[in-house]
């Protein structure tokens, strides 16, 4: 077996689990008592410093339960409970029904992409 082929096989074996986990929509297994911030500290800090975090909205409100309905990138339907007019496109500044909140809003700050 050639050295190049051996290296290729080794790289595939090393990175296959990482690639398959990234492609999966399921969250990797965690302990029930484990807080999201244990692995996602930067995101948690950013979230807590902005409006939704300050109002006590937790990770599961948007991302869902890890066992049943987890979404890495939640869609607008997760926002409907508090933001029905925005999701429907009837609110000022929301002229169309969005396919994704992330088109105009930035990740865990939820500020508009223009920084407003």
Contact map, one row per residue, 1 for C-alpha under 8 A:
11101100000000000000000000000000000000000000000000000000000000000000000000000000000000000000000000000000000000000000
11111100000000000000000000000000000000000000000000000000000000000000000000000000000000000000000000000000000000000000
11111110000000000000000000000000000000000000000000000000000000000000000000000000000000000000000000000000000000000000
01111111000000000000000000000000000000000000000000000000000000000000000000000000000000000000000000000000000000000000
11111111100000000000000000000000000000000000000000000000000000000000000000000000000000000000000000000000000000000000
11111111110000000000000000000000000000000000000000000000000000000000000000000000000000000000000000000000000000000000
00111111111000000000000000000000000000000000000000000000000000000000000000000000000000000000000000000000000000000000
00011111111100000000000000000000000000000000000000000000000000000000000000000000000000000000000000000000000000000000
00001111111110000000000000000000000000000000000000000000000000000000000000000000000000000000000000000000000000000000
00000111111111000000000000000000000000000000000000000000000000000000000000000000000000000000000000000000000000000000
00000011111111100000000000000000000000000000000000000000000000000000000000000000000000000000000000000000000000000000
00000001111111110000000000000000000000000000000000000000000000000000000000000000000000000000000000000000000000000000
00000000111111111000000000000000000000000000000000000000000000000000000000000000000000000000000000000000000000000000
00000000011111111100000000000000000000000000000000000000000000000000000000000000000000000000000000000000000000000000
00000000001111111110000000000000000000000000000000000000000000000000000000000000000000000000000000000000000000000000
00000000000111111111000000000000000000000000000000000000000000000000000000000000000000000000000000000000000000000000
00000000000011111111100000000000000000000000000000000000000000000000000000000000000000000000000000000000000000000000
00000000000001111111110000000000000000000000000000000000000000000000000000000000000000000000000000000000000000000000
00000000000000111111111000000000000000000000000000000000000000000000000000000000000000000000000000000000000000000000
00000000000000011111111100000000000000000000000000000000000000000000000000000000000000000000000000000000000000000000
00000000000000001111111101010000000000000000000000000000000000000000000000000000000000000000000000000000000000000000
00000000000000000111111110000000000000000000000000000000000000000000000000000000000000000000000000000000000000000000
00000000000000000011111110000000000000000000000000000000000000000000000000000000000000000000000000000000000000000000
00000000000000000001111111100000000000000000000000000000000000000000000000000000000000000000000000000000000000000000
00000000000000000000011111100000000000000000000000000000000000000000011100000000000000000000000000000000000000000000
00000000000000000000100111110000000000000000000000000000000000000100011000000000000000000000000000000000000000000000
00000000000000000000000111111000000000000000000000000000000000000100010100000000000000000000000000000000000000000000
00000000000000000000100001111100000000000000000000000000000000000000000000000000000000000000000000000000000000000000
00000000000000000000000000111110000000000000000000000000000000000000000000000000000000000000000000000000000000000000
00000000000000000000000000011111010000000000000000000000000000000000000000000000000000000000000000000000000000000000
00000000000000000000000000001111110000000000000000000000000000000000000000000000000000000000000000000000000000000000
00000000000000000000000000000111110000000000000000000000000000000000000000000000000000000000000000000000000000000000
00000000000000000000000000000011111000000000000000000000000000000000000000000000000000000000000000000000000000000000
00000000000000000000000000000111111101000000000000000000000000000000000000000000000000000000000000000000000000000000
00000000000000000000000000000000111111000000000000000000000000000000000000000000000000000000000000000000000000000000
00000000000000000000000000000000011111111001000000000000001000000000000000000000000000000000000000000000000000000000
00000000000000000000000000000000001111111111000000000000000000000000000000000000000000000000000000000000000000000000
00000000000000000000000000000000011111111000000000000000000000000000000000000000000000000000000000000000000000000000
00000000000000000000000000000000000111111000000000000000000000000000000000000000000000000000000000000000000000000000
00000000000000000000000000000000000111111111000000000000000000000000000000000000000000000000000000000000000000000000
00000000000000000000000000000000000111111111100000000000000000000000000000000000000000000000000000000000000000000000
00000000000000000000000000000000000010011111110000000000000000000000000000000000000000000000000000000000000000000000
00000000000000000000000000000000000010011111111000000000000000000000000000000000000000000000000000000000000100000000
00000000000000000000000000000000000110011111111100000000000000000000000000000000000000000000000000000000000000000000
00000000000000000000000000000000000000001111111110000000000000000000000000000000000000000000000000000000000000000000
00000000000000000000000000000000000000000111111111000000000000000000000000000000000000000000000000000000000110000000
00000000000000000000000000000000000000000011111111111000000000000000000000000000000000000000000000000000000110000000
00000000000000000000000000000000000000000001111111111100000000000000000000000000000000000000000000000000000000000000
00000000000000000000000000000000000000000000111111101100000000000000000000000000000000000000000000000000000010000000
00000000000000000000000000000000000000000000011111111100000000000000000000000000000000000000000000000000000010000000
00000000000000000000000000000000000000000000001111111110000000000000000000000000000000000000000000000000000010000000
00000000000000000000000000000000000000000000001101111111100000000000000000000000000000000000000000000000000000000000
00000000000000000000000000000000000000000000001111111111110000000000000000000000000000000000000000000000000000000000
00000000000000000000000000000000000000000000000111111111100000000000000000000000000000000000000000000000000000000000
00000000000000000000000000000000000000000000000000111111100000000000000000000000000000000000000000000000000000000000
00000000000000000000000000000000000000000000000000011111110000000000000000000000000000000000000000000000000000000000
00000000000000000000000000000000000000000000000000011111111010000000000000000000000000000000000000000000000000000000
00000000000000000000000000000000000000000000000000001001111111000000000000000000000000000000000000000000000000000000
00000000000000000000000000000000000100000000000000000000111111110000000000000000000000000000000000000000000000000000
00000000000000000000000000000000000000000000000000000000011111111000000000000000000000000000000000000000000000000000
00000000000000000000000000000000000000000000000000000000111111110000000000000100000000000000000000000000000000000000
00000000000000000000000000000000000000000000000000000000011111110000001001000110000000000000000000000000000000000000
00000000000000000000000000000000000000000000000000000000001111111000111111000000000000000000000000000000000000000000
00000000000000000000000000000000000000000000000000000000001111111101111000000000000000000000000000000000000000000000
00000000000000000000000000000000000000000000000000000000000100111111110000000000000000000000000000000000000000000000
00000000000000000000000001100000000000000000000000000000000000011111110000000000000000000000000000000000000000000000
00000000000000000000000000000000000000000000000000000000000000001111110000000000000000000000000000000000000000000000
00000000000000000000000000000000000000000000000000000000000000011111110000000000000000000000000000000000000000000000
00000000000000000000000000000000000000000000000000000000000000111111111000000000000000000000000000000000000000000000
00000000000000000000000011100000000000000000000000000000000000111111111100000000000000000000000000000000000000000000
00000000000000000000000011000000000000000000000000000000000001110000111111000000000000000000000000000000000000000000
00000000000000000000000010100000000000000000000000000000000000100000011111000000000000000000000000000000000000000000
00000000000000000000000000000000000000000000000000000000000000100000001111100000000000000000000000000000000000000000
00000000000000000000000000000000000000000000000000000000000001100000001111111100000000000000000000000000000000000000
00000000000000000000000000000000000000000000000000000000000000000000000011111110000000000000000000111000000000000000
00000000000000000000000000000000000000000000000000000000000000000000000001111111000000100000000001111000000000000000
00000000000000000000000000000000000000000000000000000000000000000000000001111111000000100000000000000000000000000000
00000000000000000000000000000000000000000000000000000000000011000000000001111111100000000000000000000000000000000000
00000000000000000000000000000000000000000000000000000000000001000000000000111111111100100000000000000000000000000000
00000000000000000000000000000000000000000000000000000000000000000000000000011111111110100000000000000000000000000000
00000000000000000000000000000000000000000000000000000000000000000000000000000111111100000000000000000000000000000000
00000000000000000000000000000000000000000000000000000000000000000000000000000011111100000000000000000000000000000000
00000000000000000000000000000000000000000000000000000000000000000000000000000011111111100000000000000000000000000000
00000000000000000000000000000000000000000000000000000000000000000000000000000011111111110000000000000000000000000000
00000000000000000000000000000000000000000000000000000000000000000000000000000001001111111110000000000000000000000000
00000000000000000000000000000000000000000000000000000000000000000000000000000000001111111111010010000000000000000000
00000000000000000000000000000000000000000000000000000000000000000000000000011011001111111100010011000000000000000000
00000000000000000000000000000000000000000000000000000000000000000000000000000000000111111110000111000000000000000000
00000000000000000000000000000000000000000000000000000000000000000000000000000000000011111110011111000000000000000000
00000000000000000000000000000000000000000000000000000000000000000000000000000000000011111111011100000000000000000000
00000000000000000000000000000000000000000000000000000000000000000000000000000000000011011111111000000000000000000000
00000000000000000000000000000000000000000000000000000000000000000000000000000000000001000111111000000000000000000000
00000000000000000000000000000000000000000000000000000000000000000000000000000000000000000011111000000000000000000000
00000000000000000000000000000000000000000000000000000000000000000000000000000000000001101111111111000000000000000000
00000000000000000000000000000000000000000000000000000000000000000000000000000000000000001111111110000000000000000000
00000000000000000000000000000000000000000000000000000000000000000000000000000000000000011100011111000000000000000000
00000000000000000000000000000000000000000000000000000000000000000000000000000000000001111000011111100000000000000000
00000000000000000000000000000000000000000000000000000000000000000000000000010000000000111000010111111010000000000000
00000000000000000000000000000000000000000000000000000000000000000000000000110000000000000000000011111010000000000000
00000000000000000000000000000000000000000000000000000000000000000000000000110000000000000000000001111110000000000000
00000000000000000000000000000000000000000000000000000000000000000000000000110000000000000000000001111111100000000000
00000000000000000000000000000000000000000000000000000000000000000000000000000000000000000000000000011111111000000000
00000000000000000000000000000000000000000000000000000000000000000000000000000000000000000000000001111111100000000000
00000000000000000000000000000000000000000000000000000000000000000000000000000000000000000000000000001111110000011000
00000000000000000000000000000000000000000000000000000000000000000000000000000000000000000000000000001111111011111000
00000000000000000000000000000000000000000000000000000000000000000000000000000000000000000000000000000101111111111000
00000000000000000000000000000000000000000000000000000000000000000000000000000000000000000000000000000100111111000000
00000000000000000000000000000000000000000010011000000000000000000000000000000000000000000000000000000000011111000000
00000000000000000000000000000000000000000000011011100000000000000000000000000000000000000000000000000000111111100000
00000000000000000000000000000000000000000000000000000000000000000000000000000000000000000000000000000000111111110000
00000000000000000000000000000000000000000000000000000000000000000000000000000000000000000000000000000000110011111111
00000000000000000000000000000000000000000000000000000000000000000000000000000000000000000000000000000001110001111111
00000000000000000000000000000000000000000000000000000000000000000000000000000000000000000000000000000001110000111111
00000000000000000000000000000000000000000000000000000000000000000000000000000000000000000000000000000000000000111111
00000000000000000000000000000000000000000000000000000000000000000000000000000000000000000000000000000000000000111111
00000000000000000000000000000000000000000000000000000000000000000000000000000000000000000000000000000000000000111111
